[in-house]
Amino acid sequence: METQIKANDSQCLTGVCAILASLSYWIIGASHFLMPKAQLHFATGITADFFKSLASKSTAFQVHYWTFAISSLLIMAVVLGLKNFLGPRQSLWLRLTEVLVLIGLAVTALEFILMQNYALRLAKEFQDLDISAQTIISTISLPRLDPEGLFGFGLSGLWLGTVNLIMLKANQIPKLLAIFGLLGAFLNELVFVGVLFHIAFLIDLAAGVGAMIVGPVWFLWLGIRLIRHGG
């Protein structure tokens, strides 16, 4: 009885984290489009205009980067919490994707915190530097732990696709919810490709459709189901 209560509490907590992740996705998407174009550096790279823009306007940038880090931690909690919902008989492939996505999310959280702190500090001093120093800083760019987006997006998409197929096959989620999850997995891979090959359109598409619609719907719906199942 006590074990069942703990399991139910765990599912409810996982559901709460999923709902908070849903909200964080919307904030990420909204702040992406609120940032000036010069600050959207994932596809174009760092330029002098990036630091100049950041020095004059950084609110959306800070919201975006902090929310990305917090969202990564919330999704880590969802990944761990879903283990109880999925049951003890998990396939080796699912367990492998769980390990990979947890590593990827941890890397993403740390990377976005580091990039933000480094960028804001340099932006304050950038205007006072001479042209040669500005060129060197722009060339060096920001500290990146995941420059190709493999950990943050490629591995997340891999896990998201896997877990939705498994839950759908086990009749643990509705078909429509699984479709949203699979679409989210596809959009994650689009971001990975966009970052890898510097295609801004793919990143904007995933931010608009994935972060504003698909991601929030999937996490919110999943969170509500987990809370009801654990209640």
N, C-alpha and C positions, 0 to 999 in steps of 0.2 A: 504493500500500500504506500509506504513512504517513498519507495523507488518510483512509483507511478506519479506521485505528487511532484517529485523533483523533475521528472521528465516533462510533465505538463508545464511546470514553471519555466523550464528551459525553453520549451516551444513558445511560450508567451513572450519571453524575453527576446528570443530570436525574431518573433513577429514585430515587436516594438522596434528592434534594430532595422528590420526591413522597411518599416514605415518611415523611419528617420532617414534611411538611405534613399527612399523615394523622394523625400523633400530635398535632400542634398543634390540629387540628380537635377531637379528642376532649377535649383540655384546655380549649379554648374553651367547648365545650358543658357540660362538667362544672362549670367555674368560674362559668358563667352561673347555674346553678341553686344554687350554693353561696353566691352573693352575697345579702345581705339585700335584701328587696323595695325598700327605699328607695333602693338604689344602682342599680336598673334604670331609668335615666332616659330611655332612648331614646324610649319611648312617652309617658311621663308628664311629662317635663321635670324641671328641677332645682328642688328644694324645700329648705327648711331642714333637713328630716329627712335629706336626702342627705348633707350635710356632717356632721351630727351622727353619723350611722351610720358614715360613713367614718372619723371621728375615733376611734371605739371599735373598729372592726374593718375592716381594709383588705387582709388577705392575699389573699382570693379576688379582690378588685378588681384588685390589682396583678398577680396571675398572669394574670387575664383580659386585661388591657390590654396587658401586655408580650407575651403569646402572640399576641394579635391582630396586633401590629406585626410580630413575627418571622414569623408565618404569611404575612402579606402579602408579605414579602420572599422567602420560600421559593416561594410560588406564582408570583411574578415570574420566578424562575429556571426553574420548570416551563414557563411560557408561552414563554420564550425557547428553552429546550431542545427543546420539541416542534417547533420550526420545522424542525430536522434530521430528526426522525422523520416529519413530514408530507411532506417532500420539497420540491424547489425550486418546483414548479408550484402555488403557492398562489393562491387566488382573491383578488380585490381586497377582497371583503367580509371574508374571514378576516383579511387583513392589517390592515384597518381596526379590527376588533374586538380584535386583538392590541395595537395602539397604544392604543386606548381603555382596555383592561383594565390595561395597564401603568401608564398615568396614574392610573387609579382605585386600583390597589393601592398606588402610591407615596403618593398622597394619604391613603389609609387608614392606612398605617404611621405617617406623620407626625402625623396627627390623633390617633391613639390615644396616642402618646407625649406630645403636647402636653396632651391632656385629662387624662391621668393625673397628670402633673407639676403642673399647675395645680390640680387637685382636691385632691391630697394636701397641697399647700402651704396652700390656703385652709382645709382641714379642721382643721389644727393651730391656726389663729387664730380660727376661726369662733365658738367658744363664748365668747371674750373680747370679741366685738363687741356693740354694743347692737342692739336690735331693728331700728332703721331701717337700720343698716349691713348686718345679715343679710338684710333684705328686698331691699336694693339688689343685693347679691351674688347672691342667688337669682334675681333678675329678669334680671341680666346673663347668668347661666348660665356655661357653660364655653366656651372657644374652639373653634369648630367650623369645619372646612374643608369638611365635607360634611354639612350639617344634614339634608338630605332622604335621605341614603343612596344617592344616584344613583351616585356614583363607587365606593363600597365594595361595593355589592350589585347595583345595577341593571346596571352595565357588566360586572361579574363574571359575572352570570347570562347576559348576552348572549354573551360569549365562550365560556362553558362549553357553552351550547346549540349554538353554531355549530361548535365544534371536535369535539364528540361526533358530530354529524350527519355531518361530513366524514369523520371516521375510520371511522364505521360504513359509510358509502357506499363507502369505499375498502377495506373488509374488513381494516382495521388493528387493530380491537378487536372482541371478542365482542359480540353483541347485548345481553346482560345488562349488560355494563359500560357500554355506551352508554345503556341505560335508567337506570342509576344516575346517569350524568352529566347526562342530561336532567332527571331528577327534582331533582338538585342545582341545576340552572339555574333550575327553577321555584321552588324554595325560596329561592334568592337573591332572586328577584323578589318573593316574599312578604315577605321582610324589608324590601325597598325600600318596598313598599306599607305595611307596618306602621309604619315610621319616618315615612313621608310623611304618613300619616293618623292617626298616634298610636294604633295598634291593638296593644296589648300581646300579645294572644293570638297574632297572626301571628308576632311576633318569638319568643315562647316555643315555638311549634310548629316554626319553622325551627331554633331552637337545639336542640330535643330530637331531631327527626328528621334535620335536615340536619347539624348539627355532631357529633352523637353516633353517627349511623349512616351516612347517605348519603355525606357528605363523606369520612370516614375510609376507607370501603370503596372509593370511587372512586379516591382518591389512592393507597391501598395497592396495589390491584390494578394500577393503571396503572404505579406505580413498579416492581413486580415484573416486569411485561411489558417495560418499558424496559430493565431490567438484564439480563434474559434475552436480549433482542433485541440488546443491545450487547455481550454477553459473548462 
